[in-house]
């Protein structure tokens, strides 16, 4: 019977940075015979389309102290308390074998309920600095799995470096052969994280337009831009005769990345993990207002390994960016070296390692020969 299988509750919300590693864990746990329930909010629900259909989705009301007006902030504690009570009742009825939080508001009621009921629980932190919610629970969980290492942890708290799990669609293209740039059609992928990045929309079209003719003429651009920016970004490329596809979200980003000669991206943990898993040269522009500047920490490993050029946003200008793009796309050997260096930073085993940790805290270690 379905109820005889162990249940894993995954809590994640807010952005793709939380949702994509949650999806990666869900995929592995389903293959290992677990039931998986995802607890998320309206923002996180936008990313559930890629989750396996057998994952049970429950949407919780959003409540946060970080957004909204004074009334919303005053009511947030009541919303959170209601969420904790609701999560506790659900877990008492259908007792999960483990609860894993990935950050974002939905982690609060799920992990609070797991703590109250003394259920096995852990968090996965994608960035080099603990997010607000994960920091709250750092001393109240059985394990802290770290995606970026080293991770800034509270004194006396130990983390386990596992890497950032990437989705099956990315793993399928892990280490895909890299075609270095040359005098033939080339692809440039521009991604600003799951929310898009206005600074890239403002800068990249002009930078591409300033490339030498022999490079620009061979280039096709896939540019992820916010919905409100998409039309003007597409127009900016069209005015310069650049072949570009502009969209708020690419569901086939793994395919586009594997076909790209160069990736320009924010330094969100999931984006960095995808770039490293597939192994592509990158130009990273960390979001300067990220909590504790965690995107700079995320970019550091790839940059120090030689797999990425890291440009602080304060130094980002169309001319500078154009020079860096040209430096990669006119140097095939250097681009190949960057691709190999990026691949060396990948952690394709991260989904399995994280799944092992879940089974360990739940006391249900999978059979050694499972192959997952």
CORWO-V740845 format. One record per run of one state. SS is the DSSP state (H for helix, E for strand, C for the rest). FROM is the first residue (numbers start at 1). TO is the last residue. Records with the same first field share a line. If there is no record, write none. Layout:
SS: FROM-TO  FROM-TO
This chain:
C: 1-1  5-6  12-15  32-34  41-41  46-47  51-55  60-69  94-97  102-105  117-120  126-128  130-131  138-142  147-151  153-159  162-167  172-185  192-197  210-212  217-218  225-229  240-242  248-252  260-261  266-268  279-281  285-290  306-307  311-312  316-317  330-331  345-349  363-367  371-372
H: 2-4  16-31  42-45  48-50  70-93  106-116  132-137  168-171  198-209  213-216  230-239  253-259  269-278  291-305  313-315  318-329  332-344  350-362  368-370
E: 7-11  35-40  56-59  98-101  121-125  129-129  143-146  152-152  160-161  186-191  219-224  243-247  262-265  282-284  308-310
